[in-house]
Amino acid sequence: MVPIIGMSDQTNLTNFSGDKKAWPVYMTIGNLPSTIRNRPGSMAILLLGLLPIPPKLAKSSRADKLQRLINADTLRGVFELIFAPLNGAAREGAPIDCADGKIRRCFPIMSGWIADHMENVTLHGIKSNACPKCEVPPEELGSRAGHHRARDYARYERYERENPSLDSETHDAAHARYTNETHGIKRGQNVFQGLVRVSTPDLHKPDMLHTIYLGLFKHMMDWIQGFLKKHARQQAFDDAWKALPPYPGFFVPKKAYREVTQWQGKEMRNLGRCLLGVLAVALRQPDSTQVQPFRRALTCVRSLLDFTMMAQYRSHTPETISYMEEYATQFHETKDIFLEFRISKRTQEKADELRKELRRQRAQMRERVPPSQRRQSRDDDREEENDQHMELIHSESNFNFVKMHLISHFRDHI
């Protein structure tokens, strides 16, 4: 068997001359050492083609829905052309020259597809808040609630084929609509469905670049910046960040983190090497009210970094896998310390309206309070206002986004 690894990456070529974009598809084989595969001159990664990029459709009219279906069918047709030679060889085998000079009958089988989440959304035909591997509900993406049933794309396709008009009022159409809504399925077929000897849900791989470095690390740094601002420790963090000494293999940052507007994967990986030490320096000498929050924040960050280090092992034992599970569980148990910094725009608007209403009510009540008691009343009102503000934020905010859930699938691919 020859494991085939596919890759795709929609790229914005230029913001000039009409926003030119390209969507290349690459292929490599899985039994090559990564040192050879990542070498530009080795020609280990081949370009298969450039996919068509349909224009964005902002409206939800009937014509736009029809155009989306046409776009999905076109994409499926293009991938059928790309995969046609692979299907024949995977079913019957093909004679291939091997490195030792012998010719063997080999079965090239698609074993993985590397892409960011939004490309997986397009290729698998799912919604943006759905996992391409399992049927986890959107409201459980941020929890560690155990394993969920793997996706059965053949069943989704069968429902759609048996009910071509999902807008009708028949019982079967209603059941198909309910299935699509519950499992986060869009109209249109999965482009990988029909590949020979391939389990479609297993093609998705939670890679380090998209899931950790450009995913959770970026979210984590936003939470840390909010946490530091709340406790007036941003300047201490920046000073420790810019004072890092040089070390072989480590790129010393020249600017404070908040002064850089865009981070690449290599820079985020470099950040993971020094983040915990810099944060520990910034949170030194807490007062009595800060001891517990600071300790919990450091535990949360350390757990995610330890999980990241363990996930990069080239080989695993039952002991290292248990360490990964332990670090992931500890991260989920302590991440609530950053919950107030996961506030959405809608929740922030609700909190602002609540604050204005409370202040208006307190101003009317304060007119009836004697001047000697107004200062004490003002302090009590401010404390009550902060408590209600935090209660609203904690009730409305959550960690339900896909990349938070994808770390639970790392173990499944070992």
C-alpha positions in Angstrom: 0.0 0.0 0.0 1.2 3.5 -0.8 -0.5 6.1 1.4 -1.4 9.2 -0.5 -1.6 12.6 1.3 -3.5 15.4 -0.4 -3.2 19.1 0.4 -5.0 22.2 -0.7 -4.6 25.9 0.3 -6.7 28.7 -1.2 -4.3 31.6 -1.5 -4.8 35.3 -2.1 -2.3 36.2 -4.7 -2.8 40.0 -4.7 -5.2 42.6 -3.5 -4.6 44.6 -6.7 -6.0 43.8 -10.2 -9.3 42.4 -9.0 -8.3 40.3 -5.9 -6.6 37.5 -7.7 -6.8 34.1 -6.0 -5.5 30.6 -6.6 -6.7 27.3 -5.1 -3.9 24.7 -5.8 -4.2 21.0 -5.0 -1.0 19.1 -4.1 -0.1 15.4 -3.6 2.6 13.5 -1.9 3.2 10.0 -0.5 3.2 9.1 3.1 6.2 6.8 3.3 8.7 9.6 2.7 10.7 11.0 5.6 9.5 14.5 6.5 13.1 15.8 6.0 12.9 14.8 2.4 9.3 15.9 1.9 9.9 19.4 3.2 13.0 19.9 1.0 12.0 22.2 -1.9 14.4 20.5 -4.3 13.3 17.0 -3.7 10.1 17.3 -5.8 8.3 15.2 -3.2 5.1 17.3 -3.4 3.5 17.6 -6.8 0.9 20.1 -8.0 -2.2 18.3 -9.4 -4.2 21.3 -10.5 -5.8 24.6 -9.7 -9.4 24.4 -8.5 -12.1 27.0 -9.7 -12.9 29.7 -7.1 -16.6 30.7 -7.4 -17.5 34.3 -6.5 -18.9 35.0 -3.1 -22.7 35.1 -2.7 -23.8 37.3 0.0 -27.6 37.1 -0.6 -29.8 34.2 0.4 -32.3 34.4 -2.6 -33.5 31.3 -4.5 -31.1 32.1 -7.4 -28.1 32.3 -5.0 -29.1 29.0 -3.4 -29.2 27.4 -6.8 -25.9 28.9 -7.7 -24.3 27.4 -4.5 -25.6 24.0 -5.5 -24.1 24.4 -9.0 -20.8 25.5 -7.4 -20.8 22.4 -5.2 -21.6 20.1 -8.1 -18.8 21.7 -10.2 -16.3 21.2 -7.4 -17.4 17.6 -7.0 -16.9 17.1 -10.7 -13.4 18.6 -10.7 -12.4 16.3 -7.9 -13.8 13.2 -9.7 -11.5 14.0 -12.6 -8.6 14.4 -10.2 -9.3 11.2 -8.3 -10.3 9.0 -11.4 -6.7 7.6 -12.0 -6.3 7.0 -8.2 -9.5 5.0 -7.9 -8.5 2.6 -10.6 -5.1 2.0 -9.1 -6.5 1.7 -5.6 -9.0 -1.0 -6.7 -6.8 -3.1 -9.0 -3.3 -2.1 -8.1 -0.6 -0.8 -10.4 3.0 -1.8 -11.2 5.4 0.8 -9.7 9.2 1.1 -9.8 10.5 0.9 -6.2 13.7 2.4 -4.8 15.5 -1.0 -4.7 15.1 -1.4 -8.5 12.2 -3.9 -8.3 8.8 -3.5 -9.7 5.9 -4.2 -7.3 2.2 -4.2 -7.5 1.2 -1.2 -5.4 -2.2 0.1 -4.2 -2.1 4.0 -3.8 -4.9 4.9 -1.3 -5.8 8.3 -0.1 -4.9 8.4 3.6 -5.2 12.1 4.6 -6.0 15.6 3.5 -4.2 18.6 4.9 -6.1 21.9 4.8 -7.4 24.6 7.2 -10.8 24.3 8.7 -12.7 26.6 6.2 -11.4 24.5 3.3 -12.5 21.3 5.0 -15.9 23.0 5.4 -16.0 23.5 1.6 -14.6 20.1 0.6 -16.7 18.0 3.1 -19.9 20.0 2.6 -20.5 20.9 6.2 -21.2 24.1 8.1 -18.4 26.3 9.6 -19.4 25.3 13.2 -19.3 21.5 12.5 -16.5 19.0 13.0 -15.5 17.2 9.7 -14.8 14.0 11.7 -17.6 13.5 14.2 -21.2 14.6 14.8 -20.5 16.7 17.9 -23.3 19.3 18.5 -22.2 23.0 18.2 -23.1 23.6 21.8 -20.6 20.9 23.0 -17.5 22.0 20.9 -15.9 23.7 23.9 -16.4 20.8 26.4 -14.7 17.5 26.9 -17.9 15.5 26.9 -16.5 12.3 25.4 -16.5 10.7 22.0 -19.2 11.3 19.4 -20.3 9.2 16.5 -18.2 9.4 13.4 -19.7 11.1 10.4 -21.4 8.9 7.9 -21.2 11.0 4.7 -22.7 8.1 2.7 -25.9 8.4 4.8 -26.1 12.2 4.2 -25.7 11.7 0.5 -28.4 9.0 0.5 -30.8 11.3 2.3 -30.2 14.1 -0.2 -30.5 11.7 -3.2 -33.8 10.3 -1.9 -35.1 13.8 -1.2 -34.0 16.0 -4.0 -36.5 18.7 -3.0 -35.7 19.4 0.7 -38.0 22.4 0.6 -41.2 20.2 0.2 -43.5 19.4 3.1 -43.2 15.6 3.0 -42.2 13.6 6.0 -39.0 12.3 4.4 -38.0 15.8 3.4 -38.6 17.1 6.9 -36.5 14.2 8.3 -33.7 15.0 5.8 -33.8 18.7 6.8 -33.7 17.8 10.5 -30.7 15.5 9.8 -28.8 18.3 7.9 -29.5 20.9 10.6 -28.6 18.6 13.5 -25.4 17.4 12.0 -24.3 20.7 10.3 -24.6 19.4 6.7 -24.9 21.8 3.8 -26.6 21.0 0.5 -24.2 19.4 -1.9 -22.0 16.3 -1.8 -18.7 15.6 -0.1 -15.9 15.6 -2.7 -14.2 12.6 -1.1 -17.2 10.4 -1.1 -16.8 7.4 -3.4 -13.0 7.1 -3.1 -12.0 3.4 -3.1 -10.8 1.9 0.2 -11.2 5.2 2.0 -13.0 6.1 5.2 -14.0 9.8 4.5 -14.1 11.0 8.1 -10.6 9.7 8.7 -9.2 11.9 5.9 -9.3 14.9 8.2 -6.1 15.4 10.1 -5.9 17.9 13.1 -2.5 19.2 12.1 -0.3 21.4 14.4 -0.2 24.4 12.1 -3.9 25.1 11.6 -5.3 23.6 14.9 -2.6 24.7 17.4 -0.3 27.5 16.1 -2.8 29.5 14.0 -5.8 28.3 16.0 -5.6 27.9 19.8 -2.4 29.8 20.3 -3.9 32.9 18.6 -7.0 32.6 20.7 -4.9 32.0 23.8 -2.8 35.1 23.3 -6.0 37.2 22.9 -7.3 35.9 26.2 -3.9 36.5 27.9 -3.8 40.1 26.6 -7.2 40.7 28.1 -6.2 39.0 31.4 -3.1 41.1 31.6 -4.9 44.3 30.9 -7.5 43.5 33.6 -4.8 43.0 36.2 -2.5 45.9 34.9 0.3 43.5 33.9 0.7 44.3 30.2 3.8 46.4 30.6 5.5 43.8 32.7 4.7 41.2 30.0 6.1 43.4 27.2 9.3 44.1 29.2 9.9 40.4 29.8 9.0 39.6 26.2 11.5 42.0 24.7 14.2 41.1 27.2 14.4 37.4 26.1 18.1 36.4 25.4 19.2 34.8 22.1 19.5 31.0 22.0 20.3 28.5 19.1 17.1 27.8 17.2 15.2 30.5 18.9 14.2 33.8 17.2 14.3 36.7 19.6 11.3 38.9 19.3 12.1 42.5 18.4 8.7 44.0 19.3 6.1 43.5 22.0 3.4 40.9 21.1 0.6 43.6 20.9 2.7 45.7 18.5 2.7 42.9 15.8 -0.5 42.8 13.7 0.0 39.4 12.0 1.7 36.2 13.1 2.8 33.3 10.9 2.9 29.6 12.0 6.6 29.6 12.5 6.4 32.7 14.7 3.6 31.1 16.8 5.6 28.0 17.3 8.5 30.1 18.5 6.1 31.9 20.8 5.1 28.6 22.4 8.7 28.1 23.5 8.8 31.1 25.7 5.2 32.0 26.5 5.0 30.3 29.9 8.2 31.8 31.2 7.3 35.3 30.1 3.8 35.0 31.6 5.2 33.7 34.9 7.5 36.8 35.1 4.7 39.2 34.3 2.5 37.6 37.0 5.0 37.8 39.8 4.2 39.2 43.3 0.4 39.0 43.2 -1.7 40.5 45.9 -4.1 38.5 48.0 -7.0 38.7 45.4 -4.7 37.8 42.5 -3.1 34.6 43.8 -5.8 32.2 42.8 -6.5 33.7 39.3 -2.8 33.9 38.5 -2.2 30.3 39.5 -5.2 29.1 37.5 -4.1 31.1 34.4 -0.6 29.7 34.5 -1.9 26.2 34.9 -4.2 26.6 31.9 -1.4 28.0 29.6 1.1 25.3 30.8 -1.4 22.5 30.1 -1.9 23.6 26.5 1.8 24.0 25.9 2.5 20.6 27.4 -0.2 19.1 25.2 1.4 20.7 22.2 4.9 19.4 23.0 3.6 15.8 23.5 1.5 16.0 20.3 4.8 16.6 18.3 6.3 13.2 19.4 7.3 11.1 16.4 6.2 7.9 18.2 4.0 7.3 21.2 3.6 4.8 24.0 0.5 4.3 26.2 2.3 6.4 28.8 2.8 9.4 26.5 -0.8 9.1 25.2 -2.1 9.2 28.8 0.0 12.4 29.4 -1.6 14.0 26.4 -5.1 13.1 27.7 -4.2 14.4 31.1 -2.9 17.8 29.8 -6.0 18.2 27.5 -8.3 17.5 30.5 -6.4 19.9 32.7 -6.6 22.6 30.0 -10.4 22.2 29.7 -10.8 22.3 33.5 -8.9 25.5 33.9 -9.8 27.5 30.7 -12.8 29.1 32.4 -10.4 31.7 33.9 -10.3 33.3 30.4 -14.1 33.0 29.8 -14.8 36.7 30.3 -12.4 37.4 27.4 -14.4 35.2 25.0 -17.2 37.8 24.9 -18.9 38.3 21.6 -20.1 41.6 20.1 -23.7 40.7 20.8 -23.0 39.9 24.5 -20.9 43.1 24.8 -23.9 45.1 23.5 -26.2 43.4 26.1 -23.7 44.1 28.9 -23.5 47.8 27.9 -27.3 48.1 27.8 -27.5 46.4 31.2 -24.9 48.8 32.6 -26.7 51.9 31.3 -30.1 50.7 32.7 -28.6 50.0 36.1 -26.9 53.4 36.2 -30.2 55.1 35.3 -32.1 53.2 38.0 -29.4 54.0 40.6 -29.4 57.7 39.7 -33.1 57.9 40.3 -32.8 56.1 43.6 -29.8 58.1 44.7 -31.9 61.3 44.6 -33.8 60.0 47.6 -30.7 59.1 49.6 -29.2 61.7 52.1 -25.9 63.3 51.0 -24.0 61.7 53.8 -24.9 58.2 52.6 -24.5 58.7 48.8 -20.8 57.8 48.7 -21.4 54.4 50.4 -24.4 53.9 48.2 -22.3 54.6 45.1 -19.7 52.0 46.1 -22.3 49.4 46.7 -24.0 50.2 43.4 -20.7 49.9 41.5 -20.0 46.5 43.1 -23.5 45.2 42.3 -23.1 46.5 38.7 -19.8 44.7 38.3 -21.3 41.5 39.7 -24.3 41.6 37.3 -22.0 42.5 34.4 -19.7 39.5 35.1 -22.8 37.2 35.6 -24.1 38.2 32.2 -20.8 37.6 30.5 -20.3 34.2 32.0 -23.8 33.1 31.1 -23.5 34.3 27.5 -19.9 33.5 26.7 -18.5 30.0 25.8 -15.6 28.2 24.2 -17.7 26.5 21.5 -15.5 26.9 18.4 -14.2 24.1 16.2 -10.5 24.3 16.9 -11.1 23.9 20.6 -12.8 20.6 19.8 -10.2 19.3 17.3 -7.6 18.7 20.0 -9.7 15.8 21.2 -9.0 14.1 17.8 -5.2 14.1 18.1 -5.3 10.8 20.0 -7.5 9.2 17.3 -4.7 9.6 14.7 -1.9 8.0 16.7 
